[in-house]
Amino acid sequence: MYNLWFWVIVAILLFNYFLERFLDHLNMRAWNPRLPEPLHGIYDEKEYERSQQYFLANLRFGRLTATFSLLLILVMLFTGAFARLDEWTGRVAPGEVLHTLLFFAVLGLAYDLLTLPFQWYDTFVIEERFGFNRMDKKTFFTDKLKSWFLAALFGGILLGALVGFRQWAGKTFWLWAWGAFSLFSLFITIFYSSLIVPLFNKQTPLEEGPLKQKIRELCARTGFRLDNVYVIDGSRRSSKANAYFSGLGRKKRIVLYDTLLHDLTDEEIVAVLAHELGHYRKHHTHWMLLLSVLETGFLLWMLGLFLSDPAIPQALGGEGNSFRLGLLAYGLLISPVTLLLGLGTGVISRKNEFAADAFAEALGLARPLRNALIKLSEKNLSNLTPHPLYVFFHYSHPPLLQRLAALEKNEGKN
C-alpha cells in the first residue's frame, strides 16, 4: 500500500518537525534573563522581562500547534483519507476544474476549522495576556469570513488557471501558469493597499501638520514622488506598531499605523520612513519581486516534473494519476527545496535591511532611527537574544542588537 514516495513524504515531515524543535532548543539556550549590556539604561528592564515571558509563551504554543499539525497530516496519510476525499469530491463535482477546486476547498476549510481553537487561543489568551490584542470576537470571526472569501476568490482563480493550462497546454502548462502567477503577483503588489487592506482596515489621509511637512521634506530630499500619506487603524486589532510602503509606480503610497503615531516622535517616524525609502531608492522591492517570480517559475517547472510520475499521487493512496493528489504530494515533497530558497531569500532580506538603515543614517537620521528601533522592539516585546542559527532560518530582519551595532559602526566611519 505504501510506496517509496510515501515514506519519503513521511521522512520529510519528520525532518521538518525535528529541525524546528532543534532550532527552538537552540533559541531557548540563547535565552538570557539579563538585559544585554548595550541596552542598559535605555531599555526598560520590566519590558525586557515581559519580552522573555512572551518569548517562552510563544515557544511552548508553537510546539503544541506544530505537533498537532504533524499528527493530523500523518493520520491523513496513514489512513488514506486524502484519497477518499479525492474520490468523494470527484463524485460531487463533475469536471477536472470543479473537482480540484472542491477538493482543496474542503481540505483548506477543514484544516482551518480544526486549527481554529489554536488561533483563538493565540489571539484571546496569549496576545491578550501581554496587552497586544484589541480585537473583539465579532472582528475575529468577521476577519475569518473575509479571509475565506479572499482565499476562495484568488485561490480559486489561480488553481483553476493551473488546471486549465495543464489540460490545454500539456507538458508546457507550467510556462503559462508562470506567466499568470507572475501577473497576479504584480497585481497584488500594486493594488494590495487600495483593494485588499480596505476589507480589513480603514486608511485615512494623514492630517496636515508638522509631521506631514517633515515627511514631504524627506521625500523631496530623496527624490520620492509623494501623492499622499495614509494612517491605518491597526489599533483595532493590535497595539503593535508598523509602517510600510505599498504599490509600484503611481500606485505607491506611505502607510503609517496609528499606533506608530502614538508611540514614536515625529523625528523617529521620519527616520523609520527614511529606512523604508531606502528600500525604494535601492530598488529592493523590485529585486525581491523579480526573485519571487523566478522562484515561482522554478517551482512550477518542478511541479511539471513531479506530475509526470504516477507513483507520486499513488503515495497518498490514489489508484490513478490524480492531479489533486499529485499536487498535494508535491507540496509535501518540495518543502526541502522551498526551505533552501527561503534561506537564500532571508539572507538577501537581512542584507537589504542593513542597507536601508545605512540609507537613513546617510540622511543624518541615525539617532532617531536607533531610538525608533529600540522603542518598537520594546513595544512589540521582541526577542533580543535569538540564536544565530534561528535567525538564519527564520528572520527576515536582523535582530535589534545587530542593527544598532551596524548603525554605530557606520556612524563611526562617517
C-alpha positions in Angstrom: 0.0 0.0 0.0 2.8 2.4 0.9 5.3 3.1 -1.9 8.7 4.7 -1.7 7.3 8.2 -2.2 5.0 7.7 0.7 8.0 7.1 3.1 9.9 10.0 1.6 7.0 12.3 2.4 6.8 10.9 6.0 10.6 11.3 6.4 10.4 14.9 5.1 7.6 15.7 7.5 9.5 14.3 10.5 12.7 16.0 9.4 11.0 19.4 9.2 9.4 18.9 12.6 12.5 17.9 14.4 14.6 20.6 12.7 12.2 23.2 14.1 12.3 21.6 17.5 16.1 21.7 17.3 16.1 25.4 16.4 13.6 26.1 19.2 16.1 24.3 21.6 18.9 26.5 20.4 16.8 29.6 20.7 15.9 28.5 24.2 19.6 28.1 25.1 20.3 31.6 23.9 17.5 32.9 26.2 19.1 35.4 28.7 17.2 36.7 31.7 19.6 39.6 31.9 19.2 42.7 29.7 22.0 42.8 27.2 24.8 45.3 28.2 24.4 47.7 25.2 20.8 48.4 26.2 21.4 49.1 29.9 19.8 52.5 30.8 17.9 52.9 27.5 15.7 49.8 27.6 13.0 49.2 30.2 14.1 46.2 32.3 10.5 45.3 33.2 9.5 45.3 29.5 12.6 43.1 28.8 11.3 40.6 31.4 7.9 40.7 29.8 9.5 40.1 26.4 11.2 36.9 27.8 7.8 35.7 29.1 6.2 36.4 25.8 9.0 34.5 24.0 8.5 31.5 26.3 4.7 31.5 25.8 5.0 31.6 22.0 7.7 28.9 22.1 5.5 26.5 24.0 2.5 27.3 22.0 4.4 26.8 18.7 5.5 23.4 19.8 1.9 22.4 20.6 0.5 23.7 17.2 3.3 22.1 15.2 2.8 18.8 17.0 -0.9 18.9 16.3 -0.4 19.7 12.6 2.2 16.9 12.2 -0.1 14.3 13.8 -3.1 15.4 11.7 -1.2 15.1 8.4 0.3 11.7 9.5 -3.2 10.4 10.4 -4.5 11.6 7.0 -1.6 9.9 5.2 -1.7 6.5 7.0 -5.5 6.2 6.8 -5.7 7.1 3.1 -8.0 10.0 3.9 -6.7 12.2 1.2 -7.5 9.6 -1.4 -11.0 9.1 0.0 -11.6 12.9 -0.1 -10.5 12.9 -3.7 -13.0 10.1 -4.6 -15.8 11.9 -2.8 -15.3 15.3 -4.3 -15.0 13.6 -7.7 -18.5 12.2 -7.3 -19.9 15.6 -6.2 -18.2 17.9 -8.6 -18.0 16.9 -12.3 -15.1 18.0 -14.4 -11.4 18.4 -13.5 -11.5 22.1 -12.6 -14.5 21.9 -10.3 -13.3 18.6 -8.8 -9.9 20.2 -8.0 -11.4 23.4 -6.6 -13.8 21.4 -4.3 -11.1 19.1 -3.1 -8.7 21.9 -2.0 -11.6 24.0 -0.7 -12.8 21.2 1.6 -9.2 20.4 2.6 -8.4 24.0 3.4 -11.6 24.8 5.2 -11.4 21.6 7.3 -7.8 22.4 8.4 -8.7 26.0 9.2 -11.7 24.9 11.3 -9.6 22.2 13.1 -6.9 24.8 14.0 -9.5 27.5 14.9 -9.1 26.8 18.7 -5.4 27.4 18.4 -6.0 30.7 16.5 -8.5 31.7 19.2 -6.1 30.9 22.0 -3.2 32.8 20.3 -5.4 35.9 19.9 -7.5 36.0 23.0 -5.2 34.3 25.5 -1.5 34.9 24.6 -1.8 38.2 22.8 -4.4 39.3 25.3 -2.2 38.4 28.3 0.6 40.6 27.0 -1.6 43.5 26.1 -1.4 43.3 22.4 -4.9 42.1 21.4 -7.5 44.8 20.8 -9.7 42.6 18.6 -13.2 41.7 19.8 -14.8 38.4 19.0 -17.0 39.9 16.3 -14.0 41.2 14.4 -12.2 37.9 14.8 -15.0 36.0 13.0 -15.6 38.7 10.5 -11.9 38.7 9.6 -12.1 34.9 9.3 -15.0 35.1 6.8 -13.3 37.7 4.8 -10.1 35.6 4.7 -12.1 32.6 3.5 -13.7 34.8 0.8 -10.3 36.0 -0.5 -8.8 32.5 -0.3 -11.7 31.2 -2.4 -11.6 34.1 -4.9 -7.8 34.3 -5.5 -7.0 30.7 -4.8 -9.9 29.5 -7.0 -8.7 31.7 -9.9 -5.1 30.6 -9.6 -5.9 26.9 -9.1 -8.5 26.9 -11.8 -6.0 28.5 -14.2 -3.4 25.9 -13.3 -5.8 23.0 -14.1 -6.9 24.7 -17.3 -3.4 25.3 -18.5 -2.5 21.7 -17.8 -5.5 20.4 -19.8 -4.8 22.9 -22.7 -1.0 23.1 -22.9 0.1 19.6 -21.6 3.7 19.4 -20.5 4.3 23.1 -21.1 1.5 24.1 -18.8 4.0 25.4 -16.2 5.2 28.2 -18.5 1.6 29.5 -19.0 1.0 29.2 -15.3 4.2 31.0 -14.5 3.1 33.9 -16.6 -0.4 34.0 -15.0 1.1 33.7 -11.4 3.6 36.5 -12.2 0.9 38.9 -13.4 -1.1 38.1 -10.3 1.9 38.9 -8.0 2.4 42.2 -9.8 -1.3 42.9 -9.5 -1.3 42.3 -5.7 1.9 44.3 -5.3 0.3 47.3 -7.0 -3.2 47.1 -5.6 -2.8 45.4 -2.2 -3.1 48.6 -0.2 -6.0 50.0 -2.2 -8.1 46.9 -2.8 -7.3 44.3 -0.1 -6.4 46.3 3.0 -9.8 48.3 3.0 -11.6 45.0 3.5 -10.0 44.8 7.0 -8.9 48.3 7.9 -9.7 52.0 7.3 -7.0 54.1 5.7 -7.3 57.9 6.1 -5.0 60.6 4.7 -2.6 61.9 7.3 -3.8 65.3 8.6 -1.8 68.4 7.7 0.7 69.4 10.3 4.4 69.3 11.3 4.7 65.5 10.7 3.3 65.6 7.2 5.5 68.6 6.4 8.6 66.7 7.6 7.6 63.7 5.5 7.3 66.0 2.5 10.7 67.4 3.1 12.2 63.8 3.4 10.6 62.7 0.2 11.9 65.8 -1.6 15.4 65.1 -0.3 15.3 61.5 -1.6 13.5 62.1 -4.9 10.4 60.2 -3.9 7.2 61.4 -5.5 4.7 61.7 -2.7 1.0 61.5 -3.6 -0.3 61.0 -0.1 0.4 59.5 3.4 -2.2 57.3 4.9 -2.9 56.3 8.5 -4.3 52.8 9.1 -6.3 51.9 12.1 -4.1 49.0 13.2 -5.1 49.6 16.8 -8.5 48.0 16.1 -6.7 44.6 16.3 -3.3 45.0 17.9 -1.2 47.5 19.9 1.9 46.6 17.8 3.2 49.3 15.5 4.4 49.3 11.9 4.9 51.4 8.8 5.3 50.4 5.2 5.4 51.5 1.5 3.0 49.8 -0.8 2.5 49.6 -4.6 4.6 50.5 -7.6 4.7 53.4 -9.9 1.9 55.9 -9.4 0.1 53.5 -7.1 2.8 53.6 -4.4 1.8 55.0 -1.0 3.1 55.5 2.5 1.1 53.8 5.2 1.5 54.5 8.9 -0.1 52.6 11.7 -2.0 54.8 14.1 -0.1 53.0 17.0 3.2 54.2 15.4 2.0 57.8 15.6 1.2 57.3 19.3 4.5 55.5 20.2 7.1 57.5 18.3 8.1 61.2 18.0 7.8 62.9 14.6 11.6 62.7 14.1 11.6 58.9 14.9 8.7 58.4 12.4 10.6 60.3 9.8 13.6 58.1 10.4 11.5 54.9 10.1 10.1 56.2 6.8 13.7 57.1 5.6 14.5 53.4 6.2 11.5 52.4 4.1 12.5 55.0 1.4 16.0 53.3 1.4 14.3 50.1 0.2 12.6 52.1 -2.6 15.7 54.1 -3.7 17.8 51.0 -3.7 15.1 49.0 -5.7 14.9 46.3 -3.1 11.1 45.9 -3.7 11.7 45.4 -7.4 14.5 42.9 -7.0 12.6 40.9 -4.4 9.6 40.8 -6.7 11.8 39.6 -9.5 13.3 37.0 -7.2 9.9 35.8 -6.2 8.8 35.5 -9.9 12.0 33.4 -10.7 11.4 31.2 -7.7 7.8 30.7 -8.7 8.9 29.7 -12.2 11.4 27.2 -10.8 8.8 25.6 -8.5 6.2 25.4 -11.3 8.8 23.7 -13.6 9.5 21.2 -10.8 5.7 20.7 -10.5 5.6 19.6 -14.1 8.3 17.0 -13.5 6.6 15.6 -10.4 3.2 15.4 -12.0 4.7 13.2 -14.8 5.3 10.4 -12.2 2.1 8.5 -11.4 3.8 7.0 -8.3 3.7 10.3 -6.5 -0.2 10.7 -6.3 -0.3 7.0 -5.5 1.8 7.7 -2.4 -1.3 9.4 -1.0 -3.5 6.3 -1.6 -4.8 7.2 -5.1 -5.2 4.5 -7.7 -4.7 6.6 -10.8 -2.7 9.7 -11.7 -4.8 12.1 -9.8 -3.8 15.7 -10.4 -5.1 16.8 -6.9 -3.2 14.1 -5.0 -0.1 14.8 -7.2 -0.3 18.5 -6.4 -0.8 17.8 -2.7 2.1 15.3 -2.6 4.3 17.8 -4.5 3.6 20.4 -1.8 4.8 18.0 0.9 7.8 16.7 -1.1 9.1 20.1 -2.2 9.4 21.6 1.3 13.2 20.9 1.4 13.6 22.9 -1.7 11.4 25.8 -0.5 13.4 25.7 2.7 16.6 26.3 0.8 15.1 29.0 -1.3 13.7 30.7 1.9 17.2 30.6 3.4 18.6 32.5 0.4 15.8 35.0 0.4 16.3 35.5 4.1 20.0 36.3 3.6 19.1 38.9 0.9 16.3 40.4 3.0 18.5 40.9 6.1 21.2 42.4 3.9 18.6 44.8 2.4 17.6 45.9 5.9 21.1 46.8 6.8 21.4 48.8 3.6 18.1 50.6 4.3 19.3 51.5 7.8 22.5 52.9 6.2 20.5 55.0 3.8 18.6 56.6 6.7 21.9 57.1 8.5 23.3 58.9 5.5 20.4 61.4 5.7 21.5 62.2 9.3 18.8 60.2 10.9 20.9 57.6 12.8 20.0 58.7 16.3 16.2 58.9 15.8 16.3 55.6 13.9 18.1 53.9 16.8 15.6 55.3 19.2 12.7 54.2 17.0 14.1 50.7 16.6 14.6 50.4 20.4 11.1 51.7 21.1 9.4 49.4 18.5 11.4 46.4 19.8 10.4 47.2 23.4 6.8 47.9 22.5 6.5 44.6 20.5 8.3 42.6 23.1 10.8 41.3 20.5 13.3 38.7 21.5 16.7 40.5 21.9 18.8 37.4 22.1 17.8 34.9 19.3 20.2 32.2 18.4 22.2 33.0 15.2 21.0 29.8 13.6 17.4 30.5 14.4 17.9 34.0 12.9 19.4 32.4 9.8 16.4 30.1 9.3 13.5 32.4 10.3 14.4 36.1 10.4 13.7 38.5 7.5 15.1 41.4 9.6 18.4 41.4 11.6 17.9 41.3 15.4 17.9 44.7 17.1 21.4 44.4 18.6 22.9 43.7 15.2 21.1 46.7 13.6 22.3 49.0 16.4 25.8 47.8 16.1 25.8 48.3 12.4 24.5 51.8 12.8 27.1 52.6 15.3 29.9 51.2 13.1 28.7 53.1 10.1 28.4 56.3 12.1 32.0 55.9 13.3 33.2 55.7 9.7 31.5 59.0 8.8 
